[in-house]
Amino acid sequence: MSDKPVIILVEPQLGENIGMAARAMANFGLHELRMVRPRENWMNQKTEAASAGAGFVLEAAKLYDTLKEAVADLNFVYATTARERGQGKPIHGPSEAGTNLKARIADGGKVGVLFGRERTGLENHDIAMADAICTYPVDPNFASLNLSQAVLLMGYAFQTASGEASLPFARKTRWPAAERGTILNFFDYLDEKLEERGFYRPPNKKQRMSMNLRNILLRMDMDEQDLRTIRGMIVRLVEGPRVPYSKKRKREAALKAQAAEPKA
């Protein structure tokens, strides 16, 4: 039993669209592609290039002469369409469809999603073979999607259904969070220097302005390196340019020599 839905493309015409659809499938772990009467010589260099490394999906694709054959072993099928077809079938958005597909797979079912021709989409007789319709919340004045975009949205909806999807990576921190005492000590230094330079004006607003700055610093959620960088920046603004190391050594040597000279 497959734990992912089968993607079925009905009479796709452009190799580039087939390749991009395969890429969209691979993005969300959908590997079973079926095609009903694709255009002759659909597998070409443009198809492979558009798949961007998802050639394994294309190589495993199964071809069928009829849609009936393509869905014969499935227990539940969605048909994707941007138009109401008057067939009395349940109509779901992608999120509901993704959740429904996962539930049916968990119950042991094998499911699939139909996608139609690039120019005309699915015909009514195609949709008649589906159990329900999946449509996307697009602008009704511009509802047409590229074939690969439609596959991508369905793949995303299935992957994120029931809130089970996990991101491929998370934020990594190289430094531990700055200790509150260290942040407050830095703020005391900053507060002192700002007052020396007349930042708190008028004086009767100093307490409020100081508290606002403290809250800004605490909202930054700084780590130790953040705090060292900000403190170093403020120190340089207060003390001026750092003396080059070579000049500093020369100055220290001159002072030592001056101190060693005998006093008159």
Buried (B, 14 or more C-beta within 10 A) or exposed (E): EBEBBBBBBBBBBBBBBBBBBBBBBBBBEBBBBBBBBBEEEBBEEBBBEBBEEBBEBBEEBEEBEEBEEBBEEBBBBBBBBBBEBEEEBEBBEBBBBBBBBBBBBEEEBBBBBBBBBBEEBBBEEBBEBBBBBBBBEEEEEEEEBBBBBBBBBBBBBBBBBEEEEEEEEEEEEEEEEBEEEBBBEBBEBBBEBBEEEEBBEEEEEBEEBBEEBBEEBEEEEBBBEBBBEBBEEBBEEBEEEEEEEEEEEEEEEEEEEEEEEEEE
